[in-house]
Amino acid sequence: MRDLPVSVARSRFDEIVDGVRARHEAVVLTLRGCRVATVIDADDLERLTQAAENLAGLEAADAARAEIAEHGAIPWDELNADLGLA
């Protein structure tokens, strides 16, 4: 990723967007030397979002397995009774 001041990006925004789409390399916008925003290809963002969601799901599954290992599983009939479904 390369950094680019917002002041420069204003005048070259169409060029920046075209470059991000073609090279799939994000551009970080800076303001007074601080990183404030990133221009990223929409498909790349979708892939990153999906990967993050998948990772969160895997982490939740690992936590559930750890809880079952520590406390054991609840029998199906007991679970339904606790939820008022039996």
Residue, then its C-alpha position, 0 to 999 in steps of 0.5 A: m500500500r502506498d500513502l498519498p496526501v488527500s490534497v494530491a488525491r483530490s486532483r488525481f482521484d479518477e487516476i487513483v481509482d483506476g489504478v486501485r482497480a487495475r492493480h488491486e493495491a490499496v492507496v492510503l490517504t493521509l491528512r497532515g501525515c496521519r492515515v485517514a482513509t483507504v481507497i480499495d477495490a470493491d471486489d477486494l473489500e468483499r473478499l476481505t470482509q468475507a474472510a473476516e466473517n469466515l475467521a469469526g465463524l471459525e473462532a466461534a466454533d473453536a470457542a463452542r468446542a472448548e466450552i463443550a470440552e469443559h462443560g459437556a454437551i446439553p442433551w437435545d431433550e433438555l435443551n428443548a425443555d429449557l427453551g420451552l419447546a418440549 
